Amino acid sequence: MAPWSSLGVQRNVPVPFPWSVKLAPIVLSGSLEASVALLNYRNPREYWRNVVYSAPVPILYAVTPRFSEQAANLKRRKPEVWIEVFETAGHALLVDDAARFNALVDDFLFTKLPVAGATTR
């Protein structure tokens, strides 16, 4: 994997998030039918719960208040998980509160997934 710095990412330097600019129109253009289809999981909820609890990698769980108790339960069972509740955001956290979401992901990546060559804060 290329170091963050080779990708043009440096700490304490405002970095545009071109992926979020490109992703927002795609997310917002999705049909209701497509959104509902995403909810038709082939695996039961317990499968995904077990995946999260047994994951050997850092986890960032960003949610709306509707899922804050679920987030609290996850934090109690797996204390190393980063939890963030977006009190005023709707379903699309990365669109509804883009600056906060991007800063959160940035902090998470540089804290939990350090890459050789990346400058630190």
PEGI-V592138 format. One record per backbone hydrogen bond with DSSP energy under -1.0 kcal/mol. CO is the residue of the C=O (numbers start at 1). NH is the residue of the N-H. E is the energy in kcal/mol with one decimal. If there is no record, write none. Layout:
BEGIN
<<CO | NH | E> <CO | NH | E>>
END
This chain:
BEGIN
<<4 | 7 | -1.4> <4 | 9 | -2.0> <5 | 8 | -1.6> <17 | 20 | -1.0> <17 | 21 | -1.7> <18 | 22 | -2.2> <19 | 23 | -2.2> <20 | 24 | -2.1> <23 | 27 | -2.8> <24 | 28 | -2.7> <25 | 29 | -1.2> <31 | 35 | -2.1> <32 | 36 | -2.5> <33 | 37 | -2.2> <34 | 38 | -1.3> <36 | 39 | -1.5> <37 | 40 | -1.4> <39 | 41 | -2.0> <44 | 47 | -1.2> <44 | 48 | -1.1> <45 | 49 | -2.3> <46 | 50 | -2.4> <47 | 51 | -2.0> <48 | 52 | -2.3> <49 | 53 | -2.6> <50 | 54 | -1.9> <59 | 82 | -2.6> <61 | 84 | -2.0> <63 | 86 | -3.4> <64 | 67 | -2.1> <65 | 68 | -1.7> <67 | 71 | -2.3> <68 | 72 | -2.4> <69 | 73 | -2.4> <70 | 74 | -2.2> <71 | 75 | -2.5> <72 | 76 | -2.2> <73 | 77 | -2.0> <74 | 78 | -2.8> <78 | 81 | -2.1> <82 | 61 | -3.2> <84 | 63 | -2.5> <85 | 87 | -1.0> <91 | 93 | -1.4> <92 | 95 | -1.5> <92 | 96 | -3.3> <93 | 97 | -2.1> <97 | 101 | -2.8> <98 | 102 | -3.1> <99 | 103 | -2.2> <100 | 104 | -2.5> <101 | 105 | -2.6> <102 | 106 | -2.5> <103 | 107 | -2.7> <104 | 108 | -2.7> <105 | 109 | -2.9> <106 | 110 | -2.4> <107 | 111 | -1.9> <108 | 112 | -3.2> <109 | 113 | -1.5> <115 | 118 | -2.1>>
END
